[in-house]
Amino acid sequence: MGALHAGHAELVRVAKRLTDFVVVSVFVNPTQFGPNEDFARYPRTLDEDRRISAEAGGDLVFAPSAAEMYPPNAVAFVEVPKLDAVLCGPRRPGHFRGVCTVVLKLFNIVRPDVAVFGAKDAQQAIILQKMVADLNVPVEMVIAPTVREADGLAMSSRNRYLSAAERAEAPKIFHALKCIEARVAAGETDVARLESALLAELRTIPGARVDYANILDAELLTPMGRLNRPALAAVAVFLGTTRLIDNLILSPRSDSASVMPIRSGETE
């Protein structure tokens, strides 16, 4: 949605390694915002976006208007039920319907061979992979690893909303996830205990308000009793008025393989 940063630039670089022509879409999509969300104040920095895209290897920036993307009286939308019923879905009604609709429209307009998304938005990535598979969309989905600041904070366009004090506390979100990863590495497999520990870690962050902290099947986004297959540990935390999300893939095995495929060697 624009307000590009180093995380987006890495997605462009991944795409450039995989293809010979890279289109970067920049579109603040109105249909994925709720009535009380930050659509009006979402940062719009198109000139800077063009610069970042070009420096990372992007060949074209596609920045349509809302009127171009949504003709008058448009009524067709795309939904992926069940996968949008957990985590961010109930808290942002209609959000993933808007995401799926605009992404499918972008696919139809651009006709890419490969589409690169970031793992930070894990639920979005899982939903879009399902949409592409179920609707036979002829595009290869590549999910690239989350790009982080030096202190571990996942890069996000919304990080710029944080005050200096909030920014100082924000890396503790990732620290909480890493603590749970360490518990799994030590042999803990009881998901209820892991979720409780994750929530407790997040609640130690000064000024934080936890929206959710869940550990779900990493493919189906369904509850688990035991960690006997890859799981998604996903959190959403408010610092002030800014809502931050992050996640890790957990596995009872030491290799912690992710179910969101990343083409081998492309981002290592």
C-alpha positions, 0 to 999 in steps of 0.5 A: 500500500505504499509508504515503502521501506527496506522490507518492501525493497527486499521483496522487490529484490527477491522478485528481480532475482526471480524474473526479468521485469518487476512491477511494484503496485502502490495502492492504498486500498479503501476496501480493506479498511474498516470505518474506524481505521487509519485509511485517511491518515495512512502514509502516502509517499509516492515519490519516495516509493518510486525512488525506493522501488527503482533502487531495489530493481523495480522496473515499473510502479503501478499506482492506480486511483481508487476510481480506476480500481473500483468502477461505479457500482462495483459489487463483486468481491472475493472471500476465503471463508474459515481462514479469515475467521481467526486472528485479524479477521474478526477484529477487522471485518471485511479486511481480507475480503478487501485484500483478496479482491484487490490482489486478484484485480491486480493479478488480472491487470498485471498478469504476473508469473510470480508474486512476492509477499512478505511473511510478516503478514502471515494470515494474509499470505496463507489466505492469498495462497489459498485463493490462488490455489482454489481459483486456479490463478496462474501465478507462483506465490513466493513468501519472503522472510520478514525483514526486521530492524536491528533490534528485531522489530518487524518493519512496517509502514505503521512503525512511523506512527510510534512515539519514541517511547513506544518505539523503544518498547516495540522490539519486545513483541518479537522478543516474546515470540522468541521466548516461546520459540525457545520453550519449543526448542526445550521440548514444550509441546502443550499449545495451551501452555505456550499460548499462556506464556506468550500472552504473559510475555507480551503483557510485561511490555509497558503500555502494551495492549494485547489484541491477540496471541494465538498458536494455530496450525500453520496451514489451516489456521485451526486450533491445536492441542499439541505442537506435533506439526508446524504452527503459526505463533501470531500476535497483534499488540497495540502500543498507544494507538498503533496496532503492530502484528508479528509472527513466527513459525514454530515446529517441534523439530529443530529445523522449524520448517515453514509451510509458507514456501520460499524459493530455496536460496533466493533470500538467504 
